[in-house]
Amino acid sequence: MKKILALILVLALSVFAFAACSSDKDENKGAQTENEVEAVQDDKETATLKMATNAAFPPYEYKEGEKFVGIDVEIAREIAAELGCELEIIDMEFDSIITSVNAGEADFGMAGMTVTEDRLKEVDFSDSYATGVQSIIVKSGSTIKTPDDLAGKKIGVQLGTTGDIYSCDDFGEENVTKFSKGADAVLALKGGEVDAVIIDNEPAKAFVAANTGLEILGTDYAVEDYAIAIKKGNTELLTKINDALETLSENGTIDTIIGKYISAE
Ligand code: GLN
């Protein structure tokens, strides 16, 4: 009986101890002391940290067979390890990531996600761990040579991304076709349904390498910071993630991971 009670206590405490890992449990479980919580951490199996992503965005997140790989996936695994958690990846449309984080279905969103003023109204962002650039892909030999040439042209984007938001602002919503995956926008470009695709530079390079007859314009459309989205007000997790990012940056892990996927130019 004592054993059972102890087990129940351990389970109850671990909900509290792993508030950073397991997303939505009752976080006000009681007044356990730090020591008790730490003792439990030693006993307890590793808890889970859930990452919402859109695994169609190479080299940041994509699938090799059934396996999730990419820069964000590897950095997230390292963060989870720093926090003593297992990483669970929930693959979804890019457009659903912030909603899922706010609903508590995921603990954080990581998907080459750009920090924007509008998103900051909905979620908190970690420190930035990478820079992104919005690039323009066209068919080789296209008359579109600079961003200004996009005026009046048909532009393909990935739904809900900064490419979508900026191009609607600059060139009018009626000229922008939104696809749920960047790869589908690229197919539409090949098929002549759109004249250009605006998408982040590294996925752009991956898509151009995987398809013939496409090129990336030399002029960047926008430069941005990638960061991890966390539910607004979850400062405990935000601090832990920022601390982990700092450690991983200082010990060279982030550079090593990025270097594995992106060759220096
Ligand atoms: N960086 C872009 C954004 O945050 C695109 C991200 C993505 O498609 N995964 O909107």
Boltz pocket constraint, residues with backbone or C-beta under 6 A from the ligand:
constraints:
  - pocket:
      binder: B
      contacts: [[A, 54], [A, 57], [A, 94], [A, 111], [A, 112], [A, 113], [A, 114], [A, 115], [A, 132], [A, 158], [A, 160], [A, 161], [A, 162], [A, 163], [A, 200]]
      max_distance: 6.0
